Amino acid sequence: MATQVAPELLIVMGAGATPAQTEHVVARLAEVGVSARVSRGREATVIGAIGERDLLASLPLEAYPGVEQVLLIVKPYKLVSRELAADPTVIDVNGRLLGDSHFGLIAGPCTVEYREQTLETARVVAAAGVTMLRGGAYKPRTSPYTFQGLGAAGLEILAEARAETGLPLVTELLDPRDVEAVVDTADVIQIGARNMQNFILLSEAGRSAKPVLLKRGPSASLEELLMAAEYVMKEGNERVILCERGIKTFETTMRYTLDLGAVPVLKQETHLPVIVDPSHAAGRRDLVLPLARAAVAAGADGIIVEVHPRPEEALCDGPQQIPADEFAEFAREVVSVVTLMGKTVG
């Protein structure tokens, strides 16, 4: 995919503008070396002019037939901005939809520990109606002496779980050296909170054809999260999912403080889907369901949670994982709030 330069102008086509008039504007931009991103919404067509301001200034854009308004983009993030695409982005992952009225219920083990643990969990979450299966083959850990994941062997087990359940697979990419293996296996590439500002990794993910699930860093502002998403999108990958998973504050009763206010703010600032990870925010399974309900009520487009057949035996994050035999009821509780909010799962 070709690298894009951030757009500087928004060209709003009038309600009566014809496709030929839109193409004329795009063609004129191309003639002076400026590329364009066309976003056709329900109410208007918007062209993001991508290039140097001097080149953009050389065109009398306001005078072109069909052009209603020309606006300067002043925010540092351009491609992710709602200014560029007024309608919410809906991401299709192998027929499973996420965004706008489509809610994503993503669940699975924190990490792949062994084959039966992963397959058992996959069967349970599939039976409960989730839309995607999560699972880590490569795990970033605070201590270098704790379990780091099975690596390539874990990817093989996850691929087997997908083949059996039919669920699209979400798994984390940690290292640019593993891009090929992860991209070949994953249906959605996860960039974890610790790597939110690993700009080389973000660019590598942006060059792939797979959707990218980008988690907010524990000390990152919302603008920093959106700028990280911009790194992915500037490489041509427009399928980005933002994830709020808790931030560091003075509070110590939970692992992190879940910033639910981030959900409506992000929904105002960007056209990208926004999901929430209540498992990592809470660090305690008794809080996962209340936080999940709150996330749905705040307008989240999905949640991603951790499930394990025997959490007390888990090699990673056992205290926050939902026991597999309790997950069906958990899913029913979440779906009831999703329905109340006027959305459908998947």
Secondary structure, 3 states (H helix, E strand, C coil): CCCCCCEEEEEEECCCCCHHHHHHHHHHHHHCCCEEEEEECCCCEEEEEECCHHHHHCCCHHHCCCEEEEEECCCCCCCCECCCCCCCCCEEECCEEEECCEEEEEEECCCCCCHHHHHHHHHHHHHCCCCEEECCCCCCCCCCCCCCCCCHHHHHHHHHHHHHHCCCEEEECCCHHHHHHHHHHCCEEEECHHHCCCHHHHHHHHCCCCCEEEECCCCCCHHHHHHHHHHHHCCCCCCEEEEECCECCCCCCCCCECCCCHHHHHHHHECCCEEECHHHHHCCHHHHHHHHHHHHHCCCCEEEEEEECCHHHCCCCHHHCEEHHHHHHHHHHHHHHHHHCCCEEC
